Amino acid sequence: MNHAERIRDILDLFGPGPGQDQLLPVLHALQDQLGYVPPESVDLIAQAVNLSRAEVHGVVTFYHFFRTTPPARCTVQICRAESCQSMGSDALLAHAEARLGCGLHSHSLDGAFALEPVYCLGQCATSPTIMINNAVHARVTPARFDALLASATEAI
């Protein structure tokens, strides 16, 4: 099944002619199913919810949650909140950038890893904290980061 068919199937879940108030649920459903919101889906979505292509594109690009490219196999998020920064997350971020070969908001050259900031994982007492593929890890040192990354790499 190609993207256009999958997009139509997702739109069908919202009934005939979903309204403008259904734009965010449609986008979330699409990203849940495909892992991202393909740029070619914007026209179909706009027609379905009776909005302009520009309005749909504006929503997709405004919210940081939505991706317009396929996700990496492994997403590494490093907490950038004050508590983690005071406990060494800046040095940890520098280590992660060197280890992954990419900066924040980007992918490694092979597309295997994405490095993203996150602003508080609720583990302030055990800073610095990271999240790898939705698993939270606290008191992370550069050496522990390498071990966690190796484990995550084996799992993908």
DRENPA-3360 file (N, C-alpha, C; in nm, 2 decimals, always signed):
BEGIN
1 = MNHAERIR = +0.09/-0.12/+0.00/+0.00/+0.00/+0.00/+0.09/+0.12/+0.00 ~ +0.07/+0.22/-0.09/+0.15/+0.34/-0.10/+0.10/+0.44/+0.00 ~ +0.18/+0.55/+0.01/+0.14/+0.66/+0.11/+0.01/+0.71/+0.08 ~ -0.03/+0.74/-0.04/-0.16/+0.80/-0.08/-0.27/+0.72/-0.03 ~ -0.26/+0.59/-0.05/-0.37/+0.49/+0.00/-0.38/+0.49/+0.15 ~ -0.26/+0.49/+0.21/-0.26/+0.49/+0.36/-0.32/+0.62/+0.42 ~ -0.28/+0.73/+0.35/-0.34/+0.86/+0.39/-0.49/+0.86/+0.38 ~ -0.54/+0.81/+0.27/-0.68/+0.81/+0.25/-0.75/+0.72/+0.35;
9 = DILDLFGP = -0.69/+0.60/+0.38/-0.74/+0.51/+0.49/-0.75/+0.58/+0.62 ~ -0.65/+0.66/+0.65/-0.65/+0.73/+0.78/-0.75/+0.84/+0.78 ~ -0.77/+0.91/+0.67/-0.87/+1.01/+0.66/-1.01/+0.95/+0.67 ~ -1.03/+0.83/+0.62/-1.16/+0.76/+0.62/-1.20/+0.73/+0.77 ~ -1.10/+0.71/+0.86/-1.13/+0.68/+1.00/-1.21/+0.80/+1.06 ~ -1.19/+0.92/+1.01/-1.26/+1.04/+1.06/-1.39/+1.06/+1.00 ~ -1.44/+0.97/+0.92/-1.57/+0.99/+0.86/-1.57/+1.08/+0.74 ~ -1.69/+1.09/+0.68/-1.69/+1.17/+0.55/-1.67/+1.32/+0.58;
17 = GPGQDQLL = -1.57/+1.38/+0.52/-1.55/+1.52/+0.53/-1.52/+1.56/+0.67 ~ -1.40/+1.51/+0.73/-1.37/+1.56/+0.87/-1.36/+1.72/+0.86 ~ -1.40/+1.78/+0.97/-1.40/+1.92/+0.97/-1.26/+1.98/+1.01 ~ -1.25/+2.11/+1.01/-1.13/+2.18/+1.04/-1.08/+2.14/+1.18 ~ -1.17/+2.12/+1.27/-1.14/+2.09/+1.40/-1.07/+1.95/+1.42 ~ -1.07/+1.88/+1.31/-1.01/+1.74/+1.31/-0.87/+1.74/+1.26 ~ -0.82/+1.86/+1.22/-0.68/+1.87/+1.16/-0.58/+1.80/+1.25 ~ -0.57/+1.85/+1.38/-0.47/+1.79/+1.46/-0.48/+1.64/+1.49;
25 = PVLHALQD = -0.60/+1.59/+1.51/-0.62/+1.45/+1.53/-0.58/+1.37/+1.40 ~ -0.61/+1.43/+1.28/-0.57/+1.36/+1.16/-0.42/+1.36/+1.15 ~ -0.35/+1.47/+1.18/-0.21/+1.47/+1.17/-0.14/+1.38/+1.27 ~ -0.20/+1.37/+1.39/-0.14/+1.28/+1.49/-0.16/+1.13/+1.44 ~ -0.28/+1.10/+1.39/-0.31/+0.96/+1.34/-0.21/+0.93/+1.22 ~ -0.19/+1.02/+1.14/-0.10/+1.00/+1.02/+0.04/+0.98/+1.07 ~ +0.09/+1.06/+1.17/+0.23/+1.04/+1.22/+0.24/+0.91/+1.30 ~ +0.13/+0.87/+1.37/+0.13/+0.75/+1.44/+0.14/+0.63/+1.35;
33 = QLGYVPPE = +0.08/+0.63/+1.23/+0.08/+0.52/+1.14/+0.20/+0.52/+1.05 ~ +0.25/+0.63/+1.00/+0.36/+0.64/+0.91/+0.50/+0.68/+0.98 ~ +0.49/+0.73/+1.10/+0.61/+0.78/+1.16/+0.64/+0.92/+1.13 ~ +0.57/+0.98/+1.04/+0.60/+1.12/+1.00/+0.48/+1.17/+0.91 ~ +0.47/+1.30/+0.88/+0.37/+1.35/+0.80/+0.44/+1.38/+0.66 ~ +0.42/+1.29/+0.56/+0.48/+1.32/+0.43/+0.44/+1.45/+0.37 ~ +0.53/+1.52/+0.31/+0.49/+1.65/+0.25/+0.38/+1.63/+0.14 ~ +0.38/+1.51/+0.08/+0.28/+1.49/-0.03/+0.14/+1.47/+0.03;
41 = SVDLIAQA = +0.13/+1.45/+0.16/+0.00/+1.43/+0.22/-0.07/+1.56/+0.25 ~ +0.00/+1.67/+0.24/-0.06/+1.80/+0.28/-0.18/+1.83/+0.19 ~ -0.17/+1.81/+0.06/-0.28/+1.84/-0.03/-0.41/+1.76/+0.00 ~ -0.39/+1.63/+0.02/-0.50/+1.54/+0.06/-0.57/+1.58/+0.19 ~ -0.49/+1.61/+0.29/-0.54/+1.65/+0.42/-0.62/+1.78/+0.40 ~ -0.56/+1.88/+0.33/-0.62/+2.01/+0.31/-0.76/+2.00/+0.25 ~ -0.76/+1.91/+0.14/-0.89/+1.89/+0.08/-0.99/+1.83/+0.17 ~ -0.95/+1.73/+0.25/-1.04/+1.66/+0.34/-1.09/+1.74/+0.45;
49 = VNLSRAEV = -1.01/+1.83/+0.50/-1.06/+1.91/+0.62/-1.10/+2.06/+0.58 ~ -1.11/+2.08/+0.45/-1.15/+2.21/+0.39/-1.07/+2.33/+0.44 ~ -0.94/+2.31/+0.43/-0.84/+2.41/+0.46/-0.75/+2.43/+0.34 ~ -0.68/+2.54/+0.34/-0.58/+2.56/+0.23/-0.45/+2.47/+0.26 ~ -0.38/+2.45/+0.15/-0.25/+2.37/+0.17/-0.16/+2.45/+0.26 ~ -0.16/+2.58/+0.25/-0.07/+2.67/+0.33/-0.11/+2.66/+0.48 ~ -0.24/+2.65/+0.51/-0.29/+2.64/+0.65/-0.24/+2.51/+0.71 ~ -0.26/+2.40/+0.63/-0.21/+2.27/+0.68/-0.06/+2.26/+0.70;
57 = HGVVTFYH = +0.01/+2.31/+0.60/+0.16/+2.32/+0.61/+0.20/+2.40/+0.73 ~ +0.13/+2.51/+0.76/+0.16/+2.59/+0.87/+0.15/+2.52/+1.00 ~ +0.05/+2.44/+1.02/+0.03/+2.36/+1.14/+0.13/+2.26/+1.15 ~ +0.16/+2.19/+1.04/+0.26/+2.08/+1.05/+0.40/+2.14/+1.09 ~ +0.43/+2.25/+1.03/+0.57/+2.31/+1.06/+0.57/+2.39/+1.19 ~ +0.46/+2.43/+1.24/+0.46/+2.51/+1.37/+0.48/+2.42/+1.49 ~ +0.42/+2.30/+1.49/+0.43/+2.22/+1.61/+0.55/+2.13/+1.60 ~ +0.64/+2.14/+1.69/+0.77/+2.06/+1.69/+0.74/+1.91/+1.69;
65 = FFRTTPPA = +0.63/+1.87/+1.74/+0.60/+1.73/+1.75/+0.60/+1.66/+1.61 ~ +0.55/+1.73/+1.51/+0.53/+1.67/+1.38/+0.66/+1.67/+1.30 ~ +0.69/+1.55/+1.24/+0.81/+1.54/+1.15/+0.76/+1.53/+1.01 ~ +0.84/+1.58/+0.92/+0.81/+1.58/+0.77/+0.91/+1.48/+0.70 ~ +0.99/+1.42/+0.77/+1.08/+1.32/+0.72/+1.07/+1.19/+0.80 ~ +1.11/+1.08/+0.75/+1.10/+0.95/+0.83/+1.19/+0.97/+0.95 ~ +1.14/+0.91/+1.06/+1.22/+0.92/+1.18/+1.35/+0.83/+1.18 ~ +1.44/+0.86/+1.26/+1.56/+0.78/+1.27/+1.52/+0.65/+1.35;
73 = RCTVQICR = +1.60/+0.55/+1.34/+1.57/+0.42/+1.41/+1.59/+0.44/+1.56 ~ +1.67/+0.53/+1.60/+1.70/+0.55/+1.74/+1.70/+0.70/+1.77 ~ +1.61/+0.75/+1.86/+1.61/+0.89/+1.89/+1.66/+0.91/+2.03 ~ +1.76/+1.00/+2.04/+1.83/+1.03/+2.17/+1.79/+1.17/+2.20 ~ +1.73/+1.19/+2.32/+1.69/+1.32/+2.37/+1.77/+1.35/+2.49 ~ +1.83/+1.47/+2.50/+1.91/+1.51/+2.61/+1.84/+1.63/+2.68 ~ +1.82/+1.62/+2.81/+1.75/+1.72/+2.88/+1.83/+1.85/+2.88 ~ +1.76/+1.96/+2.85/+1.83/+2.09/+2.84/+1.78/+2.19/+2.95;
81 = AESCQSMG = +1.70/+2.13/+3.04/+1.65/+2.22/+3.15/+1.76/+2.25/+3.25 ~ +1.74/+2.35/+3.33/+1.84/+2.41/+3.42/+1.91/+2.30/+3.51 ~ +1.83/+2.22/+3.57/+1.88/+2.12/+3.67/+1.98/+2.03/+3.60 ~ +1.95/+1.98/+3.48/+2.04/+1.89/+3.41/+2.16/+1.97/+3.36 ~ +2.14/+2.09/+3.32/+2.26/+2.17/+3.27/+2.35/+2.19/+3.39 ~ +2.30/+2.22/+3.51/+2.39/+2.24/+3.62/+2.46/+2.12/+3.66 ~ +2.41/+2.00/+3.62/+2.48/+1.87/+3.66/+2.55/+1.81/+3.54 ~ +2.58/+1.89/+3.44/+2.67/+1.84/+3.33/+2.61/+1.80/+3.20;
89 = SDALLAHA = +2.48/+1.84/+3.17/+2.43/+1.80/+3.04/+2.49/+1.87/+2.92 ~ +2.55/+1.98/+2.95/+2.62/+2.05/+2.83/+2.74/+1.96/+2.79 ~ +2.82/+1.91/+2.88/+2.93/+1.83/+2.84/+2.88/+1.69/+2.78 ~ +2.77/+1.64/+2.84/+2.71/+1.52/+2.79/+2.66/+1.54/+2.65 ~ +2.60/+1.66/+2.62/+2.55/+1.69/+2.48/+2.67/+1.70/+2.39 ~ +2.78/+1.76/+2.43/+2.90/+1.77/+2.34/+2.95/+1.63/+2.31 ~ +2.95/+1.54/+2.41/+2.99/+1.40/+2.39/+2.90/+1.33/+2.30 ~ +2.77/+1.35/+2.31/+2.67/+1.28/+2.23/+2.68/+1.33/+2.08;
97 = EARLGCGL = +2.70/+1.46/+2.06/+2.72/+1.51/+1.93/+2.84/+1.45/+1.86 ~ +2.95/+1.44/+1.93/+3.07/+1.38/+1.88/+3.05/+1.23/+1.85 ~ +2.99/+1.16/+1.94/+2.96/+1.01/+1.93/+2.87/+0.98/+1.81 ~ +2.76/+1.06/+1.80/+2.66/+1.04/+1.70/+2.70/+1.10/+1.56 ~ +2.78/+1.20/+1.57/+2.82/+1.27/+1.44/+2.72/+1.36/+1.39 ~ +2.64/+1.42/+1.48/+2.53/+1.51/+1.44/+2.50/+1.61/+1.56 ~ +2.44/+1.72/+1.53/+2.41/+1.82/+1.63/+2.26/+1.80/+1.67 ~ +2.21/+1.89/+1.75/+2.07/+1.89/+1.79/+1.98/+1.91/+1.67;
105 = HSHSLDGA = +1.87/+1.85/+1.67/+1.77/+1.87/+1.56/+1.82/+1.81/+1.43 ~ +1.90/+1.71/+1.43/+1.95/+1.65/+1.31/+1.97/+1.50/+1.33 ~ +2.00/+1.43/+1.21/+2.02/+1.29/+1.21/+2.17/+1.26/+1.18 ~ +2.21/+1.14/+1.23/+2.35/+1.10/+1.19/+2.35/+1.07/+1.04 ~ +2.47/+1.07/+0.98/+2.48/+1.05/+0.84/+2.41/+0.93/+0.78 ~ +2.42/+0.82/+0.86/+2.35/+0.70/+0.82/+2.20/+0.69/+0.85 ~ +2.15/+0.80/+0.91/+2.01/+0.80/+0.94/+1.97/+0.72/+1.06 ~ +2.06/+0.66/+1.12/+2.03/+0.57/+1.23/+1.99/+0.64/+1.36;
113 = FALEPVYC = +2.04/+0.76/+1.38/+2.02/+0.83/+1.51/+1.97/+0.97/+1.48 ~ +1.88/+1.02/+1.57/+1.84/+1.15/+1.58/+1.88/+1.21/+1.71 ~ +1.92/+1.33/+1.72/+1.96/+1.39/+1.85/+1.87/+1.51/+1.87 ~ +1.79/+1.51/+1.98/+1.69/+1.61/+2.00/+1.70/+1.66/+2.14 ~ +1.67/+1.79/+2.16/+1.66/+1.84/+2.30/+1.53/+1.81/+2.36 ~ +1.52/+1.80/+2.49/+1.40/+1.79/+2.56/+1.41/+1.88/+2.68 ~ +1.30/+1.94/+2.72/+1.31/+2.04/+2.83/+1.23/+1.98/+2.95 ~ +1.30/+1.90/+3.03/+1.26/+1.84/+3.15/+1.19/+1.71/+3.13;
121 = LGQCATSP = +1.25/+1.61/+3.18/+1.20/+1.47/+3.19/+1.15/+1.44/+3.32 ~ +1.14/+1.54/+3.41/+1.09/+1.51/+3.55/+1.18/+1.43/+3.64 ~ +1.31/+1.43/+3.61/+1.40/+1.36/+3.69/+1.51/+1.45/+3.74 ~ +1.47/+1.57/+3.79/+1.57/+1.67/+3.83/+1.66/+1.63/+3.94 ~ +1.61/+1.54/+4.03/+1.70/+1.50/+4.14/+1.80/+1.40/+4.10 ~ +1.79/+1.35/+3.98/+1.89/+1.25/+3.93/+1.95/+1.30/+3.79 ~ +1.98/+1.43/+3.79/+2.03/+1.48/+3.66/+2.18/+1.44/+3.64 ~ +2.23/+1.44/+3.52/+2.16/+1.47/+3.39/+2.08/+1.35/+3.34;
129 = TIMINNAV = +1.97/+1.38/+3.27/+1.88/+1.28/+3.23/+1.87/+1.28/+3.07 ~ +1.86/+1.16/+3.02/+1.84/+1.15/+2.87/+1.72/+1.05/+2.85 ~ +1.67/+1.05/+2.73/+1.57/+0.95/+2.69/+1.62/+0.89/+2.55 ~ +1.63/+0.76/+2.55/+1.66/+0.69/+2.43/+1.54/+0.61/+2.39 ~ +1.48/+0.64/+2.27/+1.36/+0.56/+2.23/+1.26/+0.55/+2.34 ~ +1.22/+0.66/+2.40/+1.12/+0.66/+2.51/+1.15/+0.60/+2.64 ~ +1.28/+0.55/+2.66/+1.32/+0.50/+2.79/+1.41/+0.61/+2.85 ~ +1.37/+0.65/+2.97/+1.44/+0.75/+3.05/+1.55/+0.69/+3.13;
137 = HARVTPAR = +1.67/+0.76/+3.12/+1.79/+0.72/+3.19/+1.84/+0.84/+3.27 ~ +1.87/+0.82/+3.40/+1.92/+0.93/+3.49/+2.07/+0.91/+3.52 ~ +2.12/+1.02/+3.58/+2.26/+1.02/+3.62/+2.35/+0.97/+3.51 ~ +2.34/+1.02/+3.39/+2.41/+0.98/+3.27/+2.54/+1.05/+3.26 ~ +2.65/+0.97/+3.25/+2.78/+1.02/+3.23/+2.82/+0.99/+3.08 ~ +2.92/+1.04/+3.03/+2.96/+1.01/+2.89/+2.98/+0.85/+2.88 ~ +3.05/+0.79/+2.98/+3.07/+0.65/+2.97/+2.94/+0.57/+2.97 ~ +2.85/+0.61/+3.06/+2.71/+0.55/+3.06/+2.64/+0.57/+2.94;
145 = FDALLASA = +2.65/+0.69/+2.88/+2.58/+0.72/+2.75/+2.63/+0.62/+2.65 ~ +2.76/+0.60/+2.64/+2.81/+0.50/+2.54/+2.75/+0.36/+2.56 ~ +2.74/+0.32/+2.68/+2.69/+0.19/+2.71/+2.54/+0.18/+2.68 ~ +2.46/+0.29/+2.71/+2.32/+0.29/+2.68/+2.30/+0.29/+2.53 ~ +2.38/+0.36/+2.46/+2.37/+0.37/+2.31/+2.40/+0.24/+2.25 ~ +2.50/+0.17/+2.30/+2.54/+0.03/+2.25/+2.42/-0.06/+2.27 ~ +2.36/-0.06/+2.39/+2.24/-0.14/+2.41/+2.12/-0.11/+2.32 ~ +2.10/+0.02/+2.30/+1.99/+0.06/+2.21/+2.02/+0.02/+2.07;
153 = TEAI = +2.14/+0.03/+2.03/+2.18/-0.01/+1.89/+2.16/-0.16/+1.87 ~ +2.19/-0.24/+1.97/+2.17/-0.38/+1.96/+2.02/-0.41/+1.94 ~ +1.93/-0.33/+2.01/+1.79/-0.36/+2.01/+1.72/-0.32/+1.87 ~ +1.79/-0.23/+1.79/+1.73/-0.19/+1.67/+1.78/-0.27/+1.55;
% end
